[in-house]
């Protein structure tokens, strides 16, 4: 299965560009990450998964994302939308979805790397929107793919937890975004303090 990441990367780019400078130090649903660190993480993962799609393995794909607290540089407003476009374009190549690749220092099939990239874009888009008070509607196809990925990950985890933290229970009838966010280990009710 392939998916065009372009609609979701455009949504994330619009969110990022709407962040005001005075919000960069604000907290996010990601523990210990301020908005500026979340943006830095988005920038780093976008480059890593772009290079994973291209099978351009090296420092960008070998770095464990938990090895340091990410931050943004002075040109992030120009750089992040550019690399988000490059990420979407890289995953439009059929070869990106086949064979093995690497991201975050982990070797994985191309199709799995794509699923992780989509999940990261959907969940961190929500994180950024919640932290800044911006409206958020992810791309429906990306949301469905992220939910399926997170659901499969919780079923594969013998502990019954999520890959990003313990699953937060959400009612079955809740919107799909809330259910995906709960599976990611976040409280869908999180609000800015």
DACORVEN-V186976 format. One record per residue. N is the residue number from 1. RES is the residue in one small letter. SS is DSSP state (helix for helix, strand for strand, loop for the rest). PHI is phi in radians with two decimals (* if undefined). Layout:
n=<N/N>
res=<RES/RES>
ss=<SS/SS>
phi=<PHI/PHI>
This chain:
n=<1/2/3/4/5/6/7/8/9/10/11/12/13/14/15/16/17/18/19/20/21/22/23/24/25/26/27/28/29/30/31/32/33/34/35/36/37/38/39/40/41/42/43/44/45/46/47/48/49/50/51/52/53/54/55/56/57/58/59/60/61/62/63/64/65/66/67/68/69/70/71/72/73/74/75/76/77/78/79/80/81/82/83/84/85/86/87/88/89/90/91/92/93/94/95/96/97/98/99/100/101/102/103/104/105/106/107/108/109/110/111/112/113/114/115/116/117/118/119/120/121/122/123/124/125/126/127/128/129/130/131/132/133/134/135/136/137/138/139/140/141/142/143/144/145/146/147/148/149/150/151/152/153/154/155/156/157/158/159/160/161/162/163/164/165/166/167/168/169/170/171/172/173/174/175/176/177/178/179/180/181/182/183/184/185/186/187/188/189/190/191/192/193>
res=<x/x/x/x/x/x/x/x/x/x/x/x/x/x/x/x/x/x/x/x/x/x/x/x/x/x/x/x/x/x/x/x/x/x/x/x/x/x/x/x/x/x/x/x/x/x/x/x/x/x/x/x/x/x/x/x/x/x/x/x/x/x/x/x/x/x/x/x/x/x/x/x/x/x/x/x/x/x/x/x/x/x/x/x/x/x/x/x/x/x/x/x/x/x/x/x/x/x/x/x/x/x/x/x/x/x/x/x/x/x/x/x/x/x/x/x/x/x/x/x/x/x/x/x/x/x/x/x/x/x/x/x/x/x/x/x/x/x/x/x/x/x/x/x/x/x/x/x/x/x/x/x/x/x/x/x/x/x/x/x/x/x/x/x/x/x/x/x/x/x/x/x/x/x/x/x/x/x/x/x/x/x/x/x/x/x/x/x/x/x/x/x/x>
ss=<loop/loop/loop/loop/loop/helix/helix/helix/helix/helix/helix/helix/helix/helix/helix/helix/helix/helix/loop/loop/helix/helix/helix/loop/loop/loop/strand/loop/loop/loop/loop/loop/loop/strand/helix/helix/helix/helix/helix/helix/helix/helix/helix/helix/helix/helix/helix/helix/helix/helix/helix/helix/helix/helix/loop/loop/loop/loop/helix/helix/helix/helix/loop/loop/helix/helix/helix/loop/loop/loop/loop/loop/loop/loop/loop/helix/helix/helix/helix/helix/helix/helix/helix/helix/helix/helix/helix/helix/helix/helix/loop/loop/loop/helix/helix/helix/helix/loop/loop/strand/strand/strand/strand/loop/loop/strand/strand/strand/strand/helix/helix/helix/helix/helix/helix/helix/helix/helix/helix/helix/helix/helix/helix/helix/helix/helix/helix/helix/helix/helix/helix/helix/loop/loop/loop/loop/loop/loop/loop/helix/helix/helix/helix/helix/helix/helix/helix/helix/helix/helix/helix/helix/helix/helix/helix/helix/loop/loop/loop/loop/loop/loop/loop/loop/loop/loop/loop/loop/loop/loop/loop/loop/loop/loop/loop/helix/helix/helix/helix/helix/helix/helix/helix/loop/loop/loop/loop/loop/loop/loop/loop/loop/loop>
phi=<*/-2.04/-2.51/-1.39/-1.36/-0.94/-1.01/-1.28/-1.14/-1.14/-1.10/-1.13/-1.08/-1.08/-1.03/-1.06/-1.23/-1.48/-1.20/-1.54/-0.95/-1.24/-1.63/-1.08/-1.65/-1.21/-1.26/-2.25/-1.13/-1.44/-0.94/1.22/-2.06/-1.42/-0.95/-1.08/-1.28/-1.11/-1.09/-1.11/-1.13/-1.02/-1.09/-1.12/-1.22/-1.13/-1.12/-1.09/-1.35/-1.11/-1.19/-1.11/-1.13/-1.37/1.06/-1.68/-1.47/2.97/-0.96/-1.23/-1.73/-1.62/-1.40/-1.22/-1.10/-1.55/-1.30/-2.76/-1.34/-1.26/-2.58/-1.87/-1.73/-1.13/-1.74/-1.09/-1.15/-1.54/-1.24/-1.08/-1.05/-1.11/-1.28/-1.11/-1.07/-1.12/-1.07/-1.05/-1.12/-1.08/-1.43/-1.39/-1.34/-0.97/-1.13/-1.10/-1.52/-2.02/1.19/-1.75/-2.61/-2.57/-2.66/1.08/1.40/-2.00/-1.40/-2.74/-1.09/-0.94/-1.09/-1.23/-1.05/-1.11/-1.09/-1.13/-1.05/-1.08/-1.03/-1.05/-1.15/-1.20/-1.19/-1.28/-1.08/-1.10/-0.96/-1.15/-1.10/-1.12/-1.18/-1.91/1.33/-1.55/-1.21/-2.51/-2.30/-1.18/-1.02/-0.99/-1.17/-1.16/-1.07/-1.06/-1.13/-1.12/-1.06/-1.05/-1.10/-1.14/-1.11/-1.10/-1.13/-1.24/-1.24/-1.40/-1.52/-1.04/-1.40/1.36/-1.73/-1.63/-1.34/-1.93/2.58/-1.02/-1.07/-1.67/-1.06/-2.34/-1.00/-0.94/-1.45/-1.20/-0.97/-0.99/-1.06/-1.07/-1.16/-1.13/-1.09/-1.06/-1.14/-1.38/1.60/-1.95/-1.51/-1.05/-1.53/-1.02/-2.30/-1.05/-1.17>
